[in-house]
C-alpha cells in the first residue's frame, strides 16, 4: 500500500516538476546546442591544418564541459580563470529545483500528505525526483551531443585522444575507458544530483533564492580553491585524480557524493516533520 502511494507521489512530481516545467528543458536544450556547436566549431578551426578530419566523439563533448580550470594562483599573475561552460552547465538545474519543491510544498503537499499519511514519503519522493531530474538533464545533453557526432558523419561514443590532449590539454595516458567515463559523465552526474538534494533542503528551510545563492557561492568558491570539502571540484577533470591533482580516487568521490544524498535525505526528515503543512 505504501509503495503504491509512494509511486503516486513520484508520478505527481515527475508530471508537475518535469513535464509541466518543460520550458526549462527546452532552454537547457538550446544551451546544450550552443555549447556543443561552439566546441565543434572551435575544434574544426583548431585542427583545420591537419590533413585528415578530426572528429569528436560523444565523450569529447562531456570532457569539454567538465574539463574545468586550474585553481586560482595569486602568484601566477594570470588573473582569474572562470570555466564559463562548466559554470553555465552546472548552475542551470538549480534555477528550478528549489522553485518547484517550495511551490509544491505550498500548494499540493497538504493534499498528498493527507492521502499517504506520511510526510516522510513526500520528502523521499522529492529526493527521488531530484535523481530523475538530474538523470534527464544529463540524458538530454547526451542526446544532443550524439546528434552532433552523427551530423559530423563519424559517430563514436568514445573520445578522441588527439582532441583531449592537444585541445583540452588533458592527458588520458594510462586511463581506461571506464575511468574516463566515470570522470567525465558518472561522477559529474552524481555531483549534480547530490547538490540538487542539498538545494532541496535549503529551499524548504530558507527558500529557493537563498538555496540558489548558496549553490552559486559554492561553485564560485570551487573555481578558486581545490579542496575535497568542495564537491564541485570533483566535477572538474583537472581537479580529480584524472590529472593527478589530488590523491582522492574517483571511486571515493562517487561514494562521497552518494553519502551526501543519503545525508540530505535524513536531514530533511525532521525539517519536514516540523513544517506547518496541514
C-alpha positions as CSV (number, residue, x, y, z in Angstrom):
1,X,0.0,0.0,0.0
2,X,2.7,2.4,1.0
3,X,4.7,1.6,-2.1
4,X,1.7,2.3,-4.4
5,X,1.1,5.6,-2.6
6,X,4.8,6.5,-3.0
7,X,4.7,5.9,-6.7
8,X,1.6,8.1,-7.0
9,X,3.6,10.8,-5.3
10,X,6.6,10.3,-7.6
11,X,4.3,10.3,-10.6
12,X,2.9,13.7,-9.4
13,X,6.4,15.1,-9.0
14,X,7.5,13.9,-12.5
15,X,4.4,15.3,-14.1
16,X,4.4,18.6,-12.3
17,X,8.1,19.0,-11.8
18,X,9.4,17.9,-15.2
19,X,6.6,17.7,-17.8
20,X,5.0,20.9,-16.8
21,X,8.4,22.5,-16.4
22,X,9.3,21.6,-20.0
23,X,10.3,25.2,-20.7
24,X,13.3,24.7,-18.5
25,X,14.4,21.6,-20.5
26,X,13.8,23.5,-23.8
27,X,16.1,26.3,-22.5
28,X,18.6,23.6,-21.4
29,X,18.5,22.0,-24.9
30,X,19.2,25.4,-26.5
31,X,22.1,25.9,-24.2
32,X,23.5,22.5,-24.9
33,X,23.2,23.0,-28.7
34,X,25.1,26.3,-28.3
35,X,27.8,24.7,-26.1
36,X,28.3,21.8,-28.5
37,X,28.2,23.9,-31.6
38,X,30.9,26.3,-30.3
39,X,33.1,23.4,-29.2
40,X,32.6,21.6,-32.5
41,X,33.4,24.8,-34.5
42,X,36.5,25.5,-32.4
43,X,37.7,22.0,-32.9
44,X,37.3,22.4,-36.6
45,X,39.2,25.6,-36.7
46,X,42.0,24.3,-34.4
47,X,42.6,21.2,-36.5
48,X,42.0,22.9,-39.9
49,X,45.6,22.5,-40.9
50,X,45.6,18.7,-40.3
51,X,45.5,16.5,-43.4
52,X,42.7,14.4,-42.0
53,X,39.4,15.3,-40.4
54,X,39.4,15.2,-36.6
55,X,36.0,14.0,-35.4
56,X,34.5,14.4,-32.0
57,X,33.1,11.5,-30.0
58,X,30.3,11.9,-27.5
59,X,32.7,11.7,-24.6
60,X,34.6,14.7,-26.1
61,X,31.6,16.9,-25.6
62,X,31.3,15.8,-22.0
63,X,35.0,16.3,-21.4
64,X,34.7,19.8,-22.8
65,X,32.0,20.7,-20.3
66,X,33.8,19.2,-17.3
67,X,37.4,20.0,-18.1
68,X,37.3,22.8,-15.5
69,X,40.2,25.0,-14.7
70,X,43.3,25.2,-12.5
71,X,42.8,26.7,-9.0
72,X,43.4,30.4,-8.6
73,X,47.1,31.1,-8.0
74,X,47.8,34.7,-6.9
75,X,51.5,34.3,-7.6
76,X,51.0,33.3,-11.2
77,X,49.8,36.7,-12.3
78,X,47.3,35.1,-14.7
79,X,44.1,36.6,-13.3
80,X,41.0,34.5,-12.6
81,X,40.2,31.7,-15.0
82,X,36.4,31.2,-14.9
83,X,35.3,28.0,-16.8
84,X,32.2,29.5,-18.4
85,X,31.0,26.3,-20.0
86,X,31.4,24.3,-16.7
87,X,29.7,27.0,-14.7
88,X,26.7,27.5,-17.1
89,X,26.0,23.8,-17.4
90,X,26.2,23.2,-13.6
91,X,24.2,26.2,-12.4
92,X,21.2,25.7,-14.6
93,X,19.4,22.9,-12.8
94,X,19.3,24.8,-9.5
95,X,17.2,27.5,-11.1
96,X,14.1,25.3,-11.0
97,X,14.8,22.7,-8.3
98,X,14.1,24.9,-5.3
99,X,11.2,26.7,-7.0
100,X,9.3,23.5,-7.8
101,X,9.8,22.0,-4.3
102,X,8.8,25.1,-2.4
103,X,5.8,25.7,-4.7
104,X,4.7,22.1,-4.3
105,X,5.1,22.4,-0.5
106,X,2.8,25.4,-0.5
107,X,0.2,24.1,-3.0
108,X,-0.1,20.3,-3.2
109,X,1.8,19.0,-0.1
110,X,-1.2,19.1,2.3
111,X,-3.4,17.1,-0.1
112,X,-0.9,14.4,-0.8
113,X,0.3,14.1,2.8
114,X,-3.3,13.7,3.9
115,X,-3.7,10.9,1.3
116,X,-0.5,9.0,2.1
117,X,-0.5,9.9,5.8
118,X,3.3,10.4,5.7
119,X,5.4,13.5,5.4
120,X,8.4,11.2,5.0
121,X,7.1,9.7,1.8
122,X,6.5,13.2,0.4
123,X,10.2,14.1,1.1
124,X,11.5,10.8,-0.2
125,X,9.6,11.4,-3.4
126,X,11.3,14.8,-3.7
127,X,14.8,13.2,-3.3
128,X,14.0,10.6,-6.0
129,X,12.6,13.4,-8.2
130,X,16.0,15.2,-7.9
131,X,17.7,12.0,-9.1
132,X,15.3,11.6,-12.0
133,X,15.6,15.3,-13.0
134,X,19.4,15.2,-12.9
135,X,19.4,12.0,-15.0
136,X,17.1,13.5,-17.6
137,X,19.3,16.7,-17.7
138,X,22.4,14.6,-18.5
139,X,20.5,12.4,-20.8
140,X,19.4,15.4,-22.8
141,X,23.0,16.6,-23.1
142,X,23.9,13.1,-24.2
143,X,21.2,13.0,-26.9
144,X,22.3,16.4,-28.3
145,X,26.0,15.5,-28.2
146,X,25.1,12.2,-30.0
147,X,23.3,14.2,-32.7
148,X,26.4,16.4,-33.3
149,X,28.6,13.3,-33.7
150,X,26.0,11.8,-36.2
151,X,25.9,15.0,-38.2
152,X,29.7,15.0,-38.4
153,X,29.4,11.7,-40.2
154,X,31.6,9.6,-37.9
155,X,29.6,8.5,-34.9
156,X,31.6,7.5,-31.8
157,X,30.6,7.2,-28.2
158,X,34.2,7.4,-27.0
159,X,36.7,10.3,-27.0
160,X,39.3,11.4,-29.5
161,X,42.7,11.3,-27.7
162,X,44.1,13.9,-30.1
163,X,41.4,16.4,-29.1
164,X,41.7,15.6,-25.5
165,X,45.4,16.0,-25.3
166,X,46.0,18.9,-27.7
167,X,42.9,21.0,-27.5
168,X,41.7,20.3,-23.9
169,X,45.3,19.7,-22.7
170,X,44.1,16.7,-20.6
171,X,46.3,13.6,-20.7
172,X,44.5,10.2,-21.0
173,X,47.7,8.2,-20.7
174,X,47.1,5.1,-18.6
175,X,43.4,5.8,-18.2
176,X,40.9,3.1,-19.2
177,X,37.7,3.9,-21.0
178,X,35.8,3.1,-17.8
179,X,37.8,5.6,-15.8
180,X,37.3,8.3,-18.5
181,X,33.5,7.6,-18.5
182,X,33.3,7.8,-14.7
183,X,35.3,11.0,-14.5
184,X,33.6,12.7,-17.4
185,X,30.0,11.5,-17.0
186,X,29.1,9.4,-14.0
187,X,30.9,11.5,-11.3
188,X,29.7,14.9,-12.6
189,X,26.1,13.5,-12.7
190,X,26.5,12.3,-9.0
191,X,27.8,15.7,-8.0
192,X,24.9,17.5,-9.7
193,X,22.4,15.1,-8.0
194,X,23.9,15.5,-4.5
195,X,23.8,19.3,-4.8
196,X,20.2,19.2,-6.1
197,X,19.3,17.3,-2.9
198,X,21.3,19.9,-0.9
199,X,19.4,22.7,-2.8
200,X,16.1,21.0,-1.9
201,X,16.9,21.0,1.9
202,X,18.0,24.7,1.9
203,X,14.9,25.6,-0.2
204,X,12.4,24.1,2.2
205,X,14.3,25.7,5.1
206,X,15.2,29.2,3.9
207,X,13.6,29.5,0.5
208,X,14.7,28.8,-3.1
209,X,16.5,32.2,-3.6
210,X,18.8,31.5,-0.6
211,X,19.4,28.0,-1.8
212,X,20.3,29.1,-5.3
213,X,22.7,31.8,-4.0
214,X,24.4,29.2,-1.7
215,X,24.9,26.9,-4.7
216,X,26.4,29.8,-6.7
217,X,28.7,30.6,-3.8
218,X,29.8,27.0,-3.6
219,X,30.5,26.9,-7.3
220,X,32.4,30.2,-7.3
221,X,34.5,29.1,-4.3
222,X,35.2,25.8,-6.0
223,X,36.6,27.7,-9.0
224,X,39.1,29.5,-6.7
225,X,40.1,26.6,-4.4
226,X,40.7,22.9,-4.9
227,X,39.5,21.1,-1.8
228,X,37.9,17.8,-1.1
229,X,35.4,19.8,1.1
230,X,34.1,21.5,-2.0
231,X,32.5,18.6,-4.0
232,X,32.0,20.7,-7.1
233,X,35.8,20.2,-7.6
234,X,35.0,16.6,-8.3
235,X,33.2,17.5,-11.5
236,X,36.3,19.2,-12.9
237,X,38.6,16.7,-14.7
238,X,41.6,18.8,-14.0
239,X,40.8,18.7,-10.2
240,X,40.3,14.9,-9.9
241,X,42.8,12.1,-10.0
242,X,42.2,12.1,-13.7
243,X,45.0,14.6,-13.8
244,X,46.6,13.5,-10.5
245,X,45.9,16.9,-8.9
246,X,44.9,15.2,-5.6
247,X,45.1,11.7,-4.1
248,X,41.4,11.1,-3.9
249,X,40.2,8.2,-6.0
250,X,37.2,8.8,-8.4
251,X,35.5,5.9,-6.7
252,X,35.9,7.6,-3.3
253,X,34.5,10.7,-4.8
254,X,31.5,8.7,-6.0
255,X,31.0,7.4,-2.5
256,X,31.2,10.9,-1.1
257,X,28.5,12.2,-3.5
258,X,26.2,9.2,-2.7
259,X,26.8,9.8,1.1
260,X,25.7,13.5,0.7
261,X,22.5,12.4,-1.0
262,X,21.8,10.0,1.9
263,X,22.6,12.6,4.5
264,X,20.3,15.2,2.8
265,X,17.5,12.6,2.8
266,X,17.8,12.0,6.5
267,X,18.4,15.7,7.4
268,X,15.2,16.7,5.5
269,X,13.0,14.3,7.6
270,X,13.0,16.4,10.8
271,X,12.6,19.6,8.8
272,X,9.5,18.3,7.0
273,X,8.1,17.0,10.3
274,X,8.3,20.5,11.8
275,X,6.8,22.2,8.8
276,X,3.3,23.6,9.4
277,X,1.7,22.0,6.3
278,X,-1.6,20.6,7.4
